[in-house]
Amino acid sequence: MAPTSVLDRARGAVGVLYREMIKFGVVGAVSFVVDVGLMNVLRHTVMEDKPTGAKVVSASVATAIAWIGNRAWTFRHRRNRPAHHEAGLFFLTNGIALLIGAGCIALSHYGFGLKSLAADNVANVVGIALGTLFRFWAYRQFVFRREPLVDTSPLSEHH
């Protein structure tokens, strides 16, 4: 068997990153719908005057869904730690992302005085975008750290 060239290894690494990004995006889209939808339901009902609290609840539910999706699908080929250790890192990472999102809403709502539901939703989407960038980086660096030898996920060429 011929040694793998640097170019082949680079292509493989880019391929894995690409597939991880697609799967991360799908899981993220589902979590986004849950987060935004639940925040709006809460803002229209039991937490009408508590946008930051509504964000904390909605993001917590979305985080639980994201944990399942990312562990079971996006990064399943990277698992190298006990589930409780990964879960701790995952929820710590998402806690930081939650602070980013809640901070955007609090800044907009309380700091800038933009108190409409539309303004809360814009701040929520900005916070989700910033938190998503942070999460993808942190998941790859800390939570699901082990570099895969072969990607065996459903979108893999090797599956």
Salt bridges, closest charged atoms under 4 A:
ASP8 OD1 - ARG11 NH1 3.54
GLU20 OE2 - HIS77 NE2 2.95
GLU20 OE2 - ARG78 NE 2.49
GLU20 OE1 - ARG140 NH1 2.05
ASP35 OD2 - LYS55 NZ 2.72
ASP49 OD1 - LYS50 NZ 3.77
GLU86 OE1 - ARG71 NH1 2.26
ASP120 OD2 - ARG43 NH2 2.67
ASP120 OD1 - HIS109 ND1 2.87
GLU147 OE1 - ARG78 NH2 3.53
ASP151 OD2 - ARG19 NE 2.94
ASP151 OD1 - LYS23 NZ 3.91
ASP151 OD1 - HIS77 ND1 3.67
GLU157 OE2 - ARG19 NH1 3.94
